[in-house]
Amino acid sequence: MVSLRLLLSSFPRPPWQRVNAGSSSTKLRAAMAAVAAATVGIGVGLSLSAKMENSGGHFMFNSLGNPSPVWASLSLTTAAEGTLVEPKTGAEFPAVLDGTRRLLGVGLRRKSLFGLKNIDVYAFGVYADDGDIKNLREKYQNLTIPQLKECKEFYADILEQDINMTVRLQIVYSRLSIRSVRSAFEESVGNRLRKFNPGSDNGDLLKSFTSLFKDEYKIPRGSTIDLTRECGHVLHTRIDGKEIGSIESKLLCRSIFDLYIGDEPFDRHAKEEVELSLASLLQD
């Protein structure tokens, strides 16, 4: 049976990042053999995926028809060199941003429309700087994956420390307006600000962020919004690569990333993928 460590260690390094000698047919046979070998280890994947709740519908499926993020390295589609596809929406994400930020996992933000049905609003990818994550290795490398998942201090460090991270949102709902984005952030980020800073007036900080999304910006399907935490807890916001503003606030940075990898994430499967990737980086 393929070991769990083998499966995890393969996730952050997609097949196109590996250097293999030989012809294209040799590489194809090797890739097929890897898939077959991983299939032998399906029992490992089932034991983890049985504990997960349905949220975004990602990746390959277990015997109950539920997705299992353990297989992310095998089920993500390569659309182009160094590009990954979120399979439900077809949204493409580069495996690396800004040269050092590695894709840890992808997810899907869904929203109830008038309480009648759920719509796919945007796909998202979570990135983190390799070096910044590996700085935590000495503290956490000896923890197993279940231990890391239960280690609140570890995720507090990811959310609170000065780690360069990006969440890239790619719009998939064609009727989404910038006003809707502003309103959604007012609700979701506002809730997180109250969570981490209860009893305080967070209105000015929230407005300084949401006001960046001015009515003049257009976000048709395929547009990207990057929320990037850089050195000094500075949040840079970009639409289609163009910066629309930056705010220095540890509280704001923590509140935004909590939406995607916190206790109550938008997509639980995406958080599971990020957990597996972080564990692999720490143990690599």
C-alpha positions as CSV (number, residue, x, y, z in Angstrom):
1,M,0.0,0.0,0.0
2,V,1.2,3.4,-0.9
3,S,2.2,5.3,2.3
4,L,0.3,8.4,3.4
5,R,3.6,10.3,3.5
6,L,4.2,9.5,-0.1
7,L,0.8,10.8,-1.1
8,L,1.3,14.0,0.9
9,S,4.8,14.7,-0.2
10,S,3.6,14.5,-3.8
11,F,0.9,17.2,-3.4
12,P,2.9,20.4,-3.3
13,R,5.0,19.3,-6.3
14,P,2.7,18.7,-9.3
15,P,3.9,16.3,-12.0
16,W,5.0,19.1,-14.4
17,Q,7.4,20.4,-11.7
18,R,9.3,17.1,-11.6
19,V,12.4,16.5,-13.8
20,N,12.2,13.1,-15.5
21,A,14.4,11.7,-18.2
22,G,13.1,9.8,-21.2
23,S,10.6,10.2,-23.9
24,S,7.0,11.4,-23.7
25,S,5.7,7.8,-23.8
26,T,8.0,6.9,-20.9
27,K,6.7,9.9,-18.9
28,L,3.1,8.9,-19.7
29,R,3.7,5.3,-18.6
30,A,5.3,6.6,-15.4
31,A,2.3,8.9,-14.7
32,M,-0.1,6.1,-15.3
33,A,1.8,3.8,-13.0
34,A,1.7,6.5,-10.3
35,V,-2.0,6.8,-10.6
36,A,-2.4,3.0,-10.3
37,A,-0.1,2.9,-7.3
38,A,-2.1,5.6,-5.6
39,T,-5.3,3.8,-6.2
40,V,-3.9,0.8,-4.3
41,G,-3.8,3.1,-1.3
42,I,-7.4,4.2,-1.5
43,G,-8.1,2.8,2.0
44,V,-6.0,5.7,3.4
45,G,-8.0,8.2,1.5
46,L,-11.3,6.7,2.6
47,S,-10.3,6.8,6.3
48,L,-9.8,10.5,6.1
49,S,-12.5,11.6,3.7
50,A,-15.2,9.8,5.8
51,K,-14.8,12.5,8.4
52,M,-15.4,15.4,5.9
53,E,-18.6,17.3,5.3
54,N,-19.7,18.2,1.8
55,S,-18.9,21.9,1.0
56,G,-17.4,22.5,-2.4
57,G,-17.4,19.2,-4.2
58,H,-13.7,18.8,-5.1
59,F,-11.5,16.2,-6.6
60,M,-11.9,12.4,-6.7
61,F,-14.6,10.5,-4.9
62,N,-14.7,7.7,-2.3
63,S,-17.1,4.8,-2.2
64,L,-19.8,7.0,-0.8
65,G,-19.6,9.5,-3.6
66,N,-18.0,12.1,-1.4
67,P,-14.8,14.0,-2.5
68,S,-11.5,13.2,-0.8
69,P,-8.8,15.9,-0.9
70,V,-6.1,13.4,-0.2
71,W,-6.2,12.7,-3.9
72,A,-5.8,16.4,-4.9
73,S,-2.4,15.8,-6.5
74,L,-3.9,13.3,-8.9
75,S,-7.3,14.8,-9.6
76,L,-6.4,18.4,-10.4
77,T,-6.2,18.9,-14.1
78,T,-3.2,20.5,-15.8
79,A,-4.6,23.1,-18.2
80,A,-1.2,24.5,-19.2
81,E,2.3,24.3,-18.0
82,G,2.3,25.1,-14.3
83,T,-1.5,25.7,-14.2
84,L,-4.1,23.9,-12.1
85,V,-7.9,23.7,-12.7
86,E,-10.6,23.7,-10.0
87,P,-12.6,20.8,-11.5
88,K,-16.2,21.9,-10.6
89,T,-15.9,25.4,-12.2
90,G,-12.9,25.0,-14.6
91,A,-11.2,28.0,-13.0
92,E,-7.4,27.9,-13.6
93,F,-4.8,28.7,-11.0
94,P,-1.1,29.0,-11.4
95,A,0.9,26.6,-9.3
96,V,3.2,29.4,-8.1
97,L,2.6,33.1,-7.7
98,D,5.3,35.8,-7.5
99,G,8.0,33.1,-7.8
100,T,7.8,31.8,-4.2
101,R,4.2,31.4,-3.2
102,R,3.0,27.9,-3.7
103,L,-0.6,26.8,-4.3
104,L,-1.7,24.9,-1.2
105,G,-5.3,24.2,-2.2
106,V,-8.3,25.3,-4.2
107,G,-11.9,25.8,-3.2
108,L,-15.3,27.2,-4.1
109,R,-17.4,29.9,-2.6
110,R,-21.1,29.2,-2.9
111,K,-23.9,31.4,-1.8
112,S,-27.6,30.8,-1.3
113,L,-29.8,32.8,-3.6
114,F,-33.0,34.0,-1.9
115,G,-32.8,30.8,0.1
116,L,-33.9,28.8,-3.0
117,K,-30.7,27.5,-4.5
118,N,-26.9,27.8,-4.2
119,I,-24.8,29.5,-6.8
120,D,-21.1,29.2,-7.5
121,V,-19.8,32.7,-6.9
122,Y,-16.0,32.3,-7.2
123,A,-13.3,29.7,-7.1
124,F,-10.3,30.4,-5.0
125,G,-6.7,29.3,-4.4
126,V,-4.7,29.7,-1.2
127,Y,-1.0,30.4,-1.6
128,A,1.9,30.7,0.9
129,D,5.5,31.5,0.7
130,D,7.7,28.4,0.9
131,G,10.3,29.9,3.1
132,D,7.9,31.5,5.5
133,I,6.1,28.2,6.1
134,K,9.4,26.3,6.5
135,N,10.4,28.7,9.2
136,L,7.8,27.0,11.4
137,R,9.4,23.6,10.7
138,E,11.4,23.4,13.9
139,K,8.3,24.0,16.0
140,Y,5.9,21.7,14.2
141,Q,7.7,19.2,12.0
142,N,7.3,16.3,14.5
143,L,3.5,16.5,14.6
144,T,1.5,14.1,12.6
145,I,-1.3,15.2,10.3
146,P,-4.1,14.5,12.8
147,Q,-2.1,16.3,15.5
148,L,-1.6,19.3,13.2
149,K,-5.3,19.4,12.4
150,E,-6.1,19.5,16.2
151,C,-3.3,22.0,16.9
152,K,-5.0,25.4,17.4
153,E,-1.6,27.0,18.0
154,F,-0.4,26.0,14.6
155,Y,-3.3,27.6,12.8
156,A,-3.1,30.6,15.1
157,D,0.5,31.0,13.9
158,I,-0.5,30.7,10.2
159,L,-3.2,33.4,10.7
160,E,-1.3,35.7,13.0
161,Q,2.4,35.5,12.0
162,D,3.9,37.7,9.4
163,I,3.7,35.0,6.7
164,N,3.4,36.1,3.1
165,M,0.1,34.6,1.8
166,T,-2.3,35.2,-1.0
167,V,-5.9,34.2,-1.6
168,R,-6.8,34.5,-5.3
169,L,-10.5,34.7,-6.1
170,Q,-11.6,33.9,-9.6
171,I,-15.1,35.0,-10.5
172,V,-17.3,32.3,-12.0
173,Y,-20.8,33.9,-11.5
174,S,-21.3,36.0,-14.6
175,R,-23.8,38.3,-13.0
176,L,-21.7,39.3,-10.0
177,S,-21.3,43.1,-9.5
178,I,-18.6,44.9,-7.6
179,R,-21.4,46.2,-5.4
180,S,-22.2,42.6,-4.5
181,V,-18.6,41.9,-3.7
182,R,-18.5,44.9,-1.4
183,S,-21.7,43.9,0.3
184,A,-20.5,40.3,0.8
185,F,-17.2,41.4,2.3
186,E,-19.0,43.8,4.6
187,E,-20.9,40.8,6.0
188,S,-18.2,38.1,6.1
189,V,-15.2,40.2,7.0
190,G,-17.3,42.2,9.5
191,N,-18.2,39.0,11.3
192,R,-14.6,38.0,11.5
193,L,-13.5,41.4,12.8
194,R,-16.1,41.0,15.6
195,K,-14.9,37.5,16.3
196,F,-11.3,38.5,16.8
197,N,-11.9,42.0,18.3
198,P,-15.2,41.6,20.2
199,G,-16.8,44.6,21.9
200,S,-14.8,47.1,19.8
201,D,-15.9,49.4,17.0
202,N,-14.4,47.9,13.8
203,G,-16.5,50.0,11.5
204,D,-13.7,52.3,10.3
205,L,-11.3,49.4,9.5
206,L,-14.0,47.5,7.7
207,K,-15.0,50.5,5.6
208,S,-11.4,51.2,4.7
209,F,-11.3,47.7,3.1
210,T,-14.7,47.5,1.5
211,S,-14.4,51.1,0.1
212,L,-11.5,49.8,-2.1
213,F,-14.1,48.0,-4.3
214,K,-15.4,51.1,-6.1
215,D,-18.3,50.9,-8.5
216,E,-16.1,51.8,-11.4
217,Y,-14.4,48.4,-11.3
218,K,-15.9,45.7,-13.5
219,I,-15.6,42.0,-12.6
220,P,-16.9,39.8,-15.5
221,R,-16.5,36.1,-15.3
222,G,-12.9,35.1,-15.2
223,S,-11.8,38.3,-13.3
224,T,-9.4,37.8,-10.4
225,I,-9.2,39.4,-7.0
226,D,-5.9,38.9,-5.1
227,L,-5.9,39.5,-1.3
228,T,-2.2,39.4,-0.3
229,R,-0.6,39.7,3.1
230,E,2.9,40.9,2.8
231,C,5.7,41.9,5.3
232,G,4.4,44.0,8.2
233,H,0.8,42.6,8.0
234,V,0.1,44.8,5.0
235,L,-2.9,43.7,2.9
236,H,-2.6,44.4,-0.8
237,T,-5.8,44.1,-2.9
238,R,-5.6,43.7,-6.6
239,I,-8.2,43.3,-9.3
240,D,-6.9,41.5,-12.5
241,G,-3.3,42.3,-11.4
242,K,-3.9,46.0,-10.7
243,E,-3.5,47.1,-7.1
244,I,-6.5,49.1,-5.9
245,G,-5.2,49.7,-2.4
246,S,-3.2,48.5,0.7
247,I,-4.0,48.6,4.4
248,E,-1.7,47.8,7.3
249,S,-3.7,45.8,9.8
250,K,-2.9,42.5,11.5
251,L,-6.5,42.2,12.6
252,L,-7.8,42.7,9.0
253,C,-5.3,40.2,7.6
254,R,-6.2,37.6,10.1
255,S,-9.9,38.2,9.6
256,I,-9.7,37.7,5.8
257,F,-7.6,34.6,5.9
258,D,-9.8,33.1,8.5
259,L,-12.6,33.0,5.9
260,Y,-10.6,30.4,4.0
261,I,-8.5,28.4,6.5
262,G,-10.1,29.3,9.8
263,D,-12.4,27.3,12.1
264,E,-15.5,27.9,9.9
265,P,-14.1,28.2,6.4
266,F,-16.1,28.8,3.2
267,D,-15.0,25.4,1.9
268,R,-14.0,22.7,4.3
269,H,-12.5,20.5,1.6
270,A,-10.2,23.4,0.5
271,K,-9.0,23.8,4.1
272,E,-8.3,20.0,4.2
273,E,-6.1,20.4,1.1
274,V,-4.3,23.3,2.7
275,E,-3.7,21.2,5.8
276,L,-2.2,18.4,3.8
277,S,0.0,20.8,1.8
278,L,1.3,22.6,5.0
279,A,2.0,19.2,6.6
280,S,4.0,18.2,3.5
281,L,6.0,21.4,3.5
282,L,6.8,21.0,7.2
283,Q,7.9,17.4,6.8
284,D,9.7,17.8,3.4
